[in-house]
């Protein structure tokens, strides 16, 4: 049985994805894909759907 995220499960109604840039404070950056959906009461909710990290350059130095 496939996994269905909460924002796609009935009675919730998926509306859209938003992409939001972020910095974790430790030098790592990326984009968070946020699912916007309506719950069974029609209230708009936001749920983190995916984190897409920016590619960090690899250091070849050895300590």
Backbone as CSV, one residue per row, in Angstrom:
resi,resn,N_x,N_y,N_z,CA_x,CA_y,CA_z,C_x,C_y,C_z
1,UNK,0.841,-1.172,0.000,0.000,0.000,0.000,0.899,1.253,0.000
2,UNK,0.700,2.177,-0.919,1.565,3.355,-0.997,1.291,4.342,0.138
3,UNK,2.326,5.087,0.510,2.192,6.127,1.526,1.527,7.356,0.903
4,UNK,0.510,7.882,1.542,-0.161,9.102,1.078,0.042,10.158,2.162
5,UNK,0.720,11.257,1.840,0.965,12.285,2.854,-0.340,12.888,3.367
6,UNK,-0.307,13.390,4.584,-1.503,13.913,5.237,-2.186,14.996,4.400
7,UNK,-1.406,15.804,3.684,-1.998,16.895,2.902,-2.689,16.409,1.625
8,UNK,-2.554,15.140,1.290,-3.235,14.566,0.120,-4.336,13.577,0.515
9,UNK,-4.478,13.286,1.806,-5.488,12.324,2.269,-6.849,12.987,2.445
10,UNK,-7.903,12.306,2.000,-9.247,12.822,2.267,-9.503,12.822,3.774
11,UNK,-10.228,13.751,4.318,-11.008,14.792,3.656,-10.215,16.062,3.349
12,UNK,-8.881,16.043,3.583,-8.065,17.219,3.271,-8.064,17.478,1.778
13,UNK,-7.922,18.744,1.407,-7.891,19.130,-0.012,-6.598,19.871,-0.293
14,UNK,-5.728,19.235,-1.095,-4.453,19.836,-1.474,-4.706,21.067,-2.342
15,UNK,-3.982,22.169,-2.069,-4.150,23.412,-2.823,-2.951,23.653,-3.734
16,UNK,-1.728,23.669,-3.146,-0.537,23.958,-3.947,0.728,23.702,-3.125
17,UNK,1.866,23.749,-3.811,3.167,23.744,-3.163,3.753,25.147,-3.244
18,UNK,4.422,25.587,-2.190,5.223,26.809,-2.195,6.669,26.401,-1.977
19,UNK,7.583,27.138,-2.590,9.009,26.896,-2.410,9.574,28.045,-1.575
20,UNK,10.246,27.724,-0.470,10.791,28.738,0.420,12.268,28.476,0.666
21,UNK,13.108,29.466,0.373,14.546,29.350,0.628,14.795,29.433,2.128
22,UNK,15.836,28.742,2.599,16.173,28.806,4.012,17.677,28.647,4.218
23,UNK,18.119,29.057,5.383,19.501,28.900,5.836,19.404,28.298,7.228
24,UNK,20.076,27.173,7.480,19.923,26.503,8.774,20.786,27.100,9.876
25,UNK,21.540,28.164,9.564,22.369,28.816,10.568,23.733,28.171,10.747
26,UNK,23.972,27.058,10.084,25.252,26.367,10.177,25.979,26.386,8.834
27,UNK,25.544,27.283,7.940,26.189,27.402,6.640,25.561,26.550,5.550
28,UNK,24.499,25.840,5.852,23.808,25.015,4.861,22.556,25.744,4.396
29,UNK,22.321,25.712,3.089,21.156,26.389,2.529,20.380,25.425,1.635
30,UNK,19.171,25.815,1.339,18.354,24.971,0.475,16.984,25.582,0.266
31,UNK,16.105,24.746,-0.251,14.732,25.148,-0.521,13.823,24.133,0.163
32,UNK,12.808,24.628,0.853,11.810,23.755,1.461,10.547,23.821,0.616
33,UNK,10.053,22.676,0.222,8.783,22.599,-0.494,7.689,22.438,0.556
34,UNK,6.786,23.411,0.611,5.736,23.429,1.622,4.391,23.160,0.946
35,UNK,3.672,22.168,1.457,2.348,21.844,0.930,1.309,22.705,1.639
36,UNK,0.474,23.365,0.853,-0.640,24.143,1.378,-1.901,23.321,1.110
37,UNK,-2.691,23.106,2.156,-3.919,22.326,1.988,-5.001,22.829,2.930
38,UNK,-6.228,22.422,2.673,-7.366,22.749,3.528,-7.748,21.500,4.305
39,UNK,-7.893,21.637,5.628,-8.313,20.483,6.417,-9.832,20.296,6.323
40,UNK,-10.369,19.341,7.057,-11.797,19.032,6.942,-12.706,20.171,7.376
41,UNK,-12.152,21.153,8.105,-12.932,22.317,8.521,-12.755,23.497,7.564
42,UNK,-11.943,23.303,6.505,-11.702,24.375,5.547,-10.609,25.338,5.976
43,UNK,-9.887,25.003,7.038,-8.795,25.837,7.537,-7.532,25.570,6.732
44,UNK,-6.872,26.639,6.288,-5.633,26.469,5.523,-4.519,26.009,6.452
45,UNK,-3.805,24.969,6.039,-2.695,24.395,6.796,-1.456,24.365,5.922
46,UNK,-0.282,24.340,6.573,1.004,24.258,5.880,1.783,23.092,6.459
47,UNK,2.378,22.289,5.584,3.122,21.107,6.002,4.391,21.012,5.165
48,UNK,5.515,20.772,5.814,6.755,20.582,5.080,6.659,19.296,4.267
49,UNK,6.893,19.398,2.964,6.768,18.239,2.090,8.130,17.689,1.651
50,UNK,9.121,18.578,1.490,10.427,18.138,0.999,11.457,19.213,1.299
51,UNK,12.679,18.775,1.608,13.809,19.688,1.757,14.784,19.371,0.636
52,UNK,15.147,20.391,-0.127,16.089,20.238,-1.247,17.321,21.055,-0.890
53,UNK,18.389,20.367,-0.502,19.610,21.051,-0.086,20.368,21.572,-1.291
54,UNK,20.986,22.763,-1.140,21.890,23.271,-2.160,23.159,22.432,-2.124
55,UNK,23.770,22.261,-3.270,25.002,21.477,-3.350,26.124,22.296,-2.723
56,UNK,26.801,21.686,-1.763,27.940,22.337,-1.117,29.223,21.810,-1.761
57,UNK,30.202,22.707,-1.998,31.472,22.229,-2.565,32.188,21.322,-1.570
58,UNK,32.784,20.260,-2.089,33.527,19.323,-1.253,34.940,19.843,-1.046
59,UNK,35.430,19.718,0.166,36.804,20.116,0.469,37.691,18.901,0.339
60,UNK,38.802,19.044,-0.366,39.746,17.939,-0.537,40.859,17.986,0.473
61,UNK,40.838,18.955,1.379,41.905,19.066,2.385,41.715,18.019,3.462
62,UNK,42.836,17.515,3.985,42.826,16.520,5.037,43.451,17.142,6.265
63,UNK,42.783,17.030,7.391,43.291,17.634,8.635,44.330,16.772,9.278
